[in-house]
Amino acid sequence: MMDWVPLVFVTFKVLVFGTGMFFAIKWHYERGKKGREKQSAVLRAGGKVAAVFVLSLLGLSLLTFGLSRMLGLDLTFA
């Protein structure tokens, strides 16, 4: 009697997610066709944010290791 429950729920889940994915891909595709000129500006801004993040992370890690060495902590990986 309970053998049909997983079959119905999995089928329903596949249909709902499949429909949602279809409309999400369609929406992104149509939106991408409209905004080609904005895409390069967004990519450039994203690259700048990523570079600032990486430089901040590097600076913070160097500051942390320098402070820990000054305090006498042993941070070797061996």
N, CA, C and O atoms as a printed pandas DataFrame, in Angstrom:
     atom_number atom_name residue_name chain_id  residue_number  x_coord  y_coord  z_coord
0              1         N          MET        A               1    0.805   -1.199    0.000
1              2        CA          MET        A               1    0.000    0.000    0.000
2              3         C          MET        A               1    0.847    1.262    0.000
3              4         O          MET        A               1    0.499    2.245   -0.654
4              5         N          MET        A               2    1.965    1.239    0.736
5              6        CA          MET        A               2    2.813    2.437    0.822
6              7         C          MET        A               2    3.851    2.490   -0.296
7              8         O          MET        A               2    4.685    3.395   -0.312
8              9         N          ASP        A               3    3.819    1.540   -1.231
9             10        CA          ASP        A               3    4.805    1.509   -2.300
10            11         C          ASP        A               3    4.616    2.633   -3.302
11            12         O          ASP        A               3    5.571    2.994   -3.988
12            13         N          TRP        A               4    3.438    3.192   -3.413
13            14        CA          TRP        A               4    3.181    4.221   -4.403
14            15         C          TRP        A               4    3.558    5.613   -3.918
15            16         O          TRP        A               4    3.699    6.527   -4.731
16            17         N          VAL        A               5    3.727    5.798   -2.590
17            18        CA          VAL        A               5    4.003    7.132   -2.047
18            19         C          VAL        A               5    5.335    7.697   -2.556
19            20         O          VAL        A               5    5.357    8.829   -3.038
20            21         N          PRO        A               6    6.454    6.948   -2.466
21            22        CA          PRO        A               6    7.702    7.520   -3.007
22            23         C          PRO        A               6    7.632    7.785   -4.502
23            24         O          PRO        A               6    8.184    8.772   -4.988
24            25         N          LEU        A               7    6.963    6.915   -5.222
25            26        CA          LEU        A               7    6.844    7.101   -6.672
26            27         C          LEU        A               7    6.096    8.381   -7.007
27            28         O          LEU        A               7    6.509    9.122   -7.899
28            29         N          VAL        A               8    5.005    8.652   -6.306
29            30        CA          VAL        A               8    4.222    9.866   -6.553
30            31         C          VAL        A               8    5.002   11.108   -6.138
31            32         O          VAL        A               8    5.028   12.099   -6.867
32            33         N          PHE        A               9    5.639   11.055   -4.965
33            34        CA          PHE        A               9    6.371   12.229   -4.492
34            35         C          PHE        A               9    7.597   12.529   -5.355
35            36         O          PHE        A               9    7.879   13.692   -5.643
36            37         N          VAL        A              10    8.318   11.505   -5.763
37            38        CA          VAL        A              10    9.496   11.728   -6.623
38            39         C          VAL        A              10    9.054   12.253   -7.980
39            40         O          VAL        A              10    9.687   13.157   -8.524
40            41         N          THR        A              11    7.998   11.713   -8.528
41            42        CA          THR        A              11    7.485   12.209   -9.812
42            43         C          THR        A              11    7.052   13.670   -9.702
43            44         O          THR        A              11    7.366   14.486  -10.568
44            45         N          PHE        A              12    6.333   13.990   -8.634
45            46        CA          PHE        A              12    5.897   15.371   -8.419
46            47         C          PHE        A              12    7.098   16.306   -8.268
47            48         O          PHE        A              12    7.115   17.403   -8.826
48            49         N          LYS        A              13    8.098   15.861   -7.510
49            50        CA          LYS        A              13    9.294   16.682   -7.289
50            51         C          LYS        A              13   10.033   16.933   -8.605
51            52         O          LYS        A              13   10.459   18.055   -8.879
52            53         N          VAL        A              14   10.178   15.898   -9.402
53            54        CA          VAL        A              14   10.860   16.047  -10.694
54            55         C          VAL        A              14   10.088   16.998  -11.603
55            56         O          VAL        A              14   10.696   17.823  -12.284
56            57         N          LEU        A              15    8.782   16.899  -11.625
57            58        CA          LEU        A              15    7.975   17.799  -12.457
58            59         C          LEU        A              15    8.076   19.247  -11.986
59            60         O          LEU        A              15    8.225   20.159  -12.800
60            61         N          VAL        A              16    7.996   19.456  -10.675
61            62        CA          VAL        A              16    8.054   20.826  -10.153
62            63         C          VAL        A              16    9.426   21.439  -10.388
63            64         O          VAL        A              16    9.530   22.566  -10.871
64            65         N          PHE        A              17   10.483   20.699  -10.048
65            66        CA          PHE        A              17   11.832   21.249  -10.251
66            67         C          PHE        A              17   12.165   21.404  -11.731
67            68         O          PHE        A              17   12.824   22.369  -12.118
68            69         N          GLY        A              18   11.720   20.473  -12.552
69            70        CA          GLY        A              18   11.962   20.588  -13.992
70            71         C          GLY        A              18   11.286   21.811  -14.583
71            72         O          GLY        A              18   11.886   22.530  -15.383
72            73         N          THR        A              19   10.032   22.054  -14.191
73            74        CA          THR        A              19    9.315   23.236  -14.662
74            75         C          THR        A              19    9.985   24.512  -14.170
75            76         O          THR        A              19   10.148   25.468  -14.928
76            77         N          GLY        A              20   10.369   24.522  -12.907
77            78        CA          GLY        A              20   11.047   25.696  -12.354
78            79         C          GLY        A              20   12.368   25.971  -13.043
79            80         O          GLY        A              20   12.690   27.122  -13.336
80            81         N          MET        A              21   13.141   24.912  -13.306
81            82        CA          MET        A              21   14.421   25.105  -13.988
82            83         C          MET        A              21   14.216   25.603  -15.421
83            84         O          MET        A              21   14.979   26.440  -15.900
84            85         N          PHE        A              22   13.195   25.094  -16.100
85            86        CA          PHE        A              22   12.926   25.544  -17.460
86            87         C          PHE        A              22   12.629   27.037  -17.488
87            88         O          PHE        A              22   13.193   27.770  -18.300
88            89         N          PHE        A              23   11.738   27.492  -16.597
89            90        CA          PHE        A              23   11.391   28.912  -16.603
90            91         C          PHE        A              23   12.537   29.783  -16.105
91            92         O          PHE        A              23   12.676   30.920  -16.556
92            93         N          ALA        A              24   13.366   29.281  -15.185
93            94        CA          ALA        A              24   14.527   30.053  -14.721
94            95         C          ALA        A              24   15.539   30.230  -15.845
95            96         O          ALA        A              24   16.071   31.323  -16.043
96            97         N          ILE        A              25   15.803   29.154  -16.580
97            98        CA          ILE        A              25   16.750   29.251  -17.696
98            99         C          ILE        A              25   16.200   30.164  -18.785
99           100         O          ILE        A              25   16.937   30.972  -19.351
100          101         N          LYS        A              26   14.927   30.040  -19.075
101          102        CA          LYS        A              26   14.306   30.896  -20.089
102          103         C          LYS        A              26   14.375   32.366  -19.681
103          104         O          LYS        A              26   14.686   33.224  -20.506
104          105         N          TRP        A              27   14.088   32.660  -18.414
105          106        CA          TRP        A              27   14.116   34.036  -17.928
106          107         C          TRP        A              27   15.523   34.611  -18.002
107          108         O          TRP        A              27   15.708   35.748  -18.436
108          109         N          HIS        A              28   16.529   33.823  -17.577
109          110        CA          HIS        A              28   17.903   34.318  -17.630
110          111         C          HIS        A              28   18.384   34.499  -19.069
111          112         O          HIS        A              28   19.115   35.444  -19.365
112          113         N          TYR        A              29   17.979   33.603  -19.956
113          114        CA          TYR        A              29   18.375   33.725  -21.356
114          115         C          TYR        A              29   17.789   34.979  -21.991
115          116         O          TYR        A              29   18.494   35.717  -22.679
116          117         N          GLU        A              30   16.499   35.220  -21.761
117          118        CA          GLU        A              30   15.867   36.411  -22.335
118          119         C          GLU        A              30   16.422   37.686  -21.729
119          120         O          GLU        A              30   16.567   38.690  -22.427
120          121         N          ARG        A              31   16.730   37.662  -20.453
121          122        CA          ARG        A              31   17.305   38.828  -19.792
122          123         C          ARG        A              31   18.730   39.089  -20.271
123          124         O          ARG        A              31   19.152   40.241  -20.374
124          125         N          GLY        A              32   19.471   38.018  -20.563
125          126        CA          GLY        A              32   20.828   38.150  -21.072
126          127         C          GLY        A              32   20.880   38.733  -22.464
127          128         O          GLY        A              32   21.846   39.409  -22.817
128          129         N          LYS        A              33   19.853   38.481  -23.262
129          130        CA          LYS        A              33   19.817   39.051  -24.609
130          131         C          LYS        A              33   19.611   40.558  -24.568
131          132         O          LYS        A              33   20.078   41.275  -25.453
132          133         N          LYS        A              34   18.908   41.045  -23.536
133          134        CA          LYS        A              34   18.642   42.481  -23.439
134          135         C          LYS        A              34   19.860   43.268  -22.954
135          136         O          LYS        A              34   20.126   44.362  -23.451
136          137         N          GLY        A              35   20.593   42.726  -21.997
137          138        CA          GLY        A              35   21.609   43.527  -21.323
138          139         C          GLY        A              35   23.041   43.170  -21.651
139          140         O          GLY        A              35   23.845   42.974  -20.740
140          141         N          ARG        A              36   23.384   43.078  -22.922
141          142        CA          ARG        A              36   24.769   42.740  -23.294
142          143         C          ARG        A              36   25.739   43.866  -22.930
143          144         O          ARG        A              36   26.866   43.594  -22.516
144          145         N          GLU        A              37   25.323   45.117  -23.077
145          146        CA          GLU        A              37   26.235   46.233  -22.789
146          147         C          GLU        A              37   26.464   46.395  -21.287
147          148         O          GLU        A              37   27.521   46.867  -20.869
148          149         N          LYS        A              38   25.486   46.010  -20.479
149          150        CA          LYS        A              38   25.648   46.103  -19.026
150          151         C          LYS        A              38   26.535   44.995  -18.491
151          152         O          LYS        A              38   27.116   45.136  -17.415
152          153         N          GLN        A              39   26.650   43.895  -19.221
153          154        CA          GLN        A              39   27.365   42.729  -18.739
154          155         C          GLN        A              39   28.847   43.018  -18.546
155          156         O          GLN        A              39   29.436   42.554  -17.569
156          157         N          SER        A              40   29.462   43.766  -19.443
157          158        CA          SER        A              40   30.885   44.048  -19.306
158          159         C          SER        A              40   31.154   44.952  -18.105
159          160         O          SER        A              40   32.167   44.794  -17.424
160          161         N          ALA        A              41   30.257   45.893  -17.843
161          162        CA          ALA        A              41   30.428   46.767  -16.677
162          163         C          ALA        A              41   30.265   45.984  -15.387
163          164         O          ALA        A              41   30.983   46.230  -14.418
164          165         N          VAL        A              42   29.343   45.056  -15.363
165          166        CA          VAL        A              42   29.138   44.232  -14.170
166          167         C          VAL        A              42   30.331   43.318  -13.948
167          168         O          VAL        A              42   30.769   43.149  -12.810
168          169         N          LEU        A              43   30.861   42.729  -15.001
169          170        CA          LEU        A              43   32.035   41.876  -14.869
170          171         C          LEU        A              43   33.248   42.663  -14.394
171          172         O          LEU        A              43   34.024   42.168  -13.576
172          173         N          ARG        A              44   33.419   43.870  -14.892
173          174        CA          ARG        A              44   34.540   44.714  -14.475
174          175         C          ARG        A              44   34.411   45.076  -12.999
175          176         O          ARG        A              44   35.395   45.023  -12.260
176          177         N          ALA        A              45   33.223   45.438  -12.570
177          178        CA          ALA        A              45   33.000   45.779  -11.163
178          179         C          ALA        A              45   33.188   44.555  -10.276
179          180         O          ALA        A              45   33.749   44.661   -9.185
180          181         N          GLY        A              46   32.727   43.397  -10.731
181          182        CA          GLY        A              46   32.923   42.167   -9.967
182          183         C          GLY        A              46   34.389   41.806   -9.840
183          184         O          GLY        A              46   34.821   41.322   -8.794
184          185         N          GLY        A              47   35.152   42.034  -10.884
185          186        CA          GLY        A              47   36.596   41.791  -10.829
186          187         C          GLY        A              47   37.290   42.708   -9.845
187          188         O          GLY        A              47   38.193   42.283   -9.124
188          189         N          LYS        A              48   36.874   43.965   -9.810
189          190        CA          LYS        A              48   37.460   44.904   -8.852
190          191         C          LYS        A              48   37.142   44.505   -7.423
191          192         O          LYS        A              48   38.008   44.569   -6.550
192          193         N          VAL        A              49   35.904   44.092   -7.179
193          194        CA          VAL        A              49   35.514   43.656   -5.833
194          195         C          VAL        A              49   36.302   42.415   -5.430
195          196         O          VAL        A              49   36.757   42.313   -4.291
196          197         N          ALA        A              50   36.467   41.467   -6.357
197          198        CA          ALA        A              50   37.227   40.254   -6.064
198          199         C          ALA        A              50   38.689   40.587   -5.766
199          200         O          ALA        A              50   39.282   40.009   -4.856
200          201         N          ALA        A              51   39.275   41.519   -6.529
201          202        CA          ALA        A              51   40.666   41.897   -6.294
202          203         C          ALA        A              51   40.834   42.576   -4.939
203          204         O          ALA        A              51   41.796   42.295   -4.224
204          205         N          VAL        A              52   39.925   43.453   -4.582
205          206        CA          VAL        A              52   39.987   44.109   -3.274
206          207         C          VAL        A              52   39.844   43.091   -2.159
207          208         O          VAL        A              52   40.528   43.186   -1.140
208          209         N          PHE        A              53   38.952   42.108   -2.342
209          210        CA          PHE        A              53   38.766   41.075   -1.332
210          211         C          PHE        A              53   40.027   40.245   -1.141
211          212         O          PHE        A              53   40.429   39.971   -0.011
212          213         N          VAL        A              54   40.655   39.842   -2.251
213          214        CA          VAL        A              54   41.870   39.021   -2.165
214          215         C          VAL        A              54   42.998   39.811   -1.524
215          216         O          VAL        A              54   43.726   39.272   -0.691
216          217         N          LEU        A              55   43.159   41.081   -1.895
217          218        CA          LEU        A              55   44.209   41.901   -1.285
218          219         C          LEU        A              55   43.945   42.135    0.199
219          220         O          LEU        A              55   44.881   42.130    1.000
220          221         N          SER        A              56   42.696   42.339    0.573
221          222        CA          SER        A              56   42.357   42.505    1.985
222          223         C          SER        A              56   42.632   41.228    2.763
223          224         O          SER        A              56   43.136   41.277    3.885
224          225         N          LEU        A              57   42.305   40.090    2.173
225          226        CA          LEU        A              57   42.554   38.804    2.816
226          227         C          LEU        A              57   44.047   38.570    2.988
227          228         O          LEU        A              57   44.482   38.076    4.028
228          229         N          LEU        A              58   44.826   38.918    1.984
229          230        CA          LEU        A              58   46.274   38.771    2.075
230          231         C          LEU        A              58   46.849   39.682    3.147
231          232         O          LEU        A              58   47.682   39.254    3.946
232          233         N          GLY        A              59   46.412   40.930    3.170
233          234        CA          GLY        A              59   46.892   41.869    4.186
234          235         C          GLY        A              59   46.516   41.435    5.595
235          236         O          GLY        A              59   47.330   41.536    6.513
236          237         N          LEU        A              60   45.308   40.962    5.773
237          238        CA          LEU        A              60   44.875   40.513    7.086
238          239         C          LEU        A              60   45.640   39.278    7.536
239          240         O          LEU        A              60   45.987   39.163    8.711
240          241         N          SER        A              61   45.907   38.357    6.624
241          242        CA          SER        A              61   46.666   37.165    7.006
242          243         C          SER        A              61   48.110   37.525    7.351
243          244         O          SER        A              61   48.668   36.969    8.297
244          245         N          LEU        A              62   48.725   38.443    6.604
245          246        CA          LEU        A              62   50.080   38.869    6.936
246          247         C          LEU        A              62   50.116   39.580    8.285
247          248         O          LEU        A              62   51.037   39.369    9.074
248          249         N          LEU        A              63   49.125   40.414    8.553
249          250        CA          LEU        A              63   49.036   41.089    9.843
250          251         C          LEU        A              63   48.857   40.084   10.980
251          252         O          LEU        A              63   49.468   40.224   12.039
252          253         N          THR        A              64   48.020   39.075   10.757
253          254        CA          THR        A              64   47.780   38.058   11.774
254          255         C          THR        A              64   49.045   37.256   12.062
255          256         O          THR        A              64   49.393   37.052   13.225
256          257         N          PHE        A              65   49.732   36.802   11.026
257          258        CA          PHE        A              65   50.943   36.031   11.238
258          259         C          PHE        A              65   52.051   36.891   11.855
259          260         O          PHE        A              65   52.813   36.415   12.696
260          261         N          GLY        A              66   52.139   38.154   11.438
261          262        CA          GLY        A              66   53.136   39.044   12.037
262          263         C          GLY        A              66   52.866   39.281   13.512
263          264         O          GLY        A              66   53.792   39.245   14.323
264          265         N          LEU        A              67   51.619   39.523   13.870
265          266        CA          LEU        A              67   51.263   39.731   15.267
266          267         C          LEU        A              67   51.478   38.470   16.094
267          268         O          LEU        A              67   51.959   38.536   17.225
268          269         N          SER        A              68   51.120   37.324   15.528
269          270        CA          SER        A              68   51.322   36.081   16.280
270          271         C          SER        A              68   52.799   35.782   16.461
271          272         O          SER        A              68   53.190   35.270   17.510
272          273         N          ARG        A              69   53.627   36.080   15.483
273          274        CA          ARG        A              69   55.065   35.873   15.634
274          275         C          ARG        A              69   55.641   36.839   16.672
275          276         O          ARG        A              69   56.535   36.483   17.440
276          277         N          MET        A              70   55.111   38.069   16.681
277          278        CA          MET        A              70   55.576   39.049   17.660
278          279         C          MET        A              70   55.194   38.619   19.086
279          280         O          MET        A              70   55.930   38.884   20.036
280          281         N          LEU        A              71   54.056   37.965   19.223
281          282        CA          LEU        A              71   53.629   37.498   20.541
282          283         C          LEU        A              71   54.256   36.163   20.932
283          284         O          LEU        A              71   54.063   35.687   22.050
284          285         N          GLY        A              72   55.005   35.560   20.011
285          286        CA          GLY        A              72   55.704   34.327   20.335
286          287         C          GLY        A              72   54.899   33.068   20.092
287          288         O          GLY        A              72   55.253   32.011   20.614
288          289         N          LEU        A              73   53.831   33.142   19.318
289          290        CA          LEU        A              73   53.046   31.942   19.018
290          291         C          LEU        A              73   53.703   31.145   17.905
291          292         O          LEU        A              73   54.285   31.723   16.987
292          293         N          ASP        A              74   53.614   29.825   17.978
293          294        CA          ASP        A              74   54.203   28.962   16.968
294          295         C          ASP        A              74   53.104   28.526   16.015
295          296         O          ASP        A              74   52.224   27.755   16.399
296          297         N          LEU        A              75   53.139   29.005   14.785
297          298        CA          LEU        A              75   52.121   28.679   13.796
298          299         C          LEU        A              75   52.684   27.844   12.645
299          300         O          LEU        A              75   52.200   27.952   11.518
300          301         N          THR        A              76   53.680   27.030   12.902
301          302        CA          THR        A              76   54.244   26.192   11.855
302          303         C          THR        A              76   53.287   25.047   11.556
303          304         O          THR        A              76   52.539   24.607   12.429
304          305         N          PHE        A              77   53.316   24.571   10.319
305          306        CA          PHE        A              77   52.421   23.504    9.879
306          307         C          PHE        A              77   53.011   22.113   10.110
307          308         O          PHE        A              77   52.336   21.114    9.861
308          309         N          ALA        A              78   54.223   22.034   10.569
309          310        CA          ALA        A              78   54.897   20.720   10.733
310          311         C          ALA        A              78   54.477   20.010   11.971
311          312         O          ALA        A              78   54.952   18.907   12.241
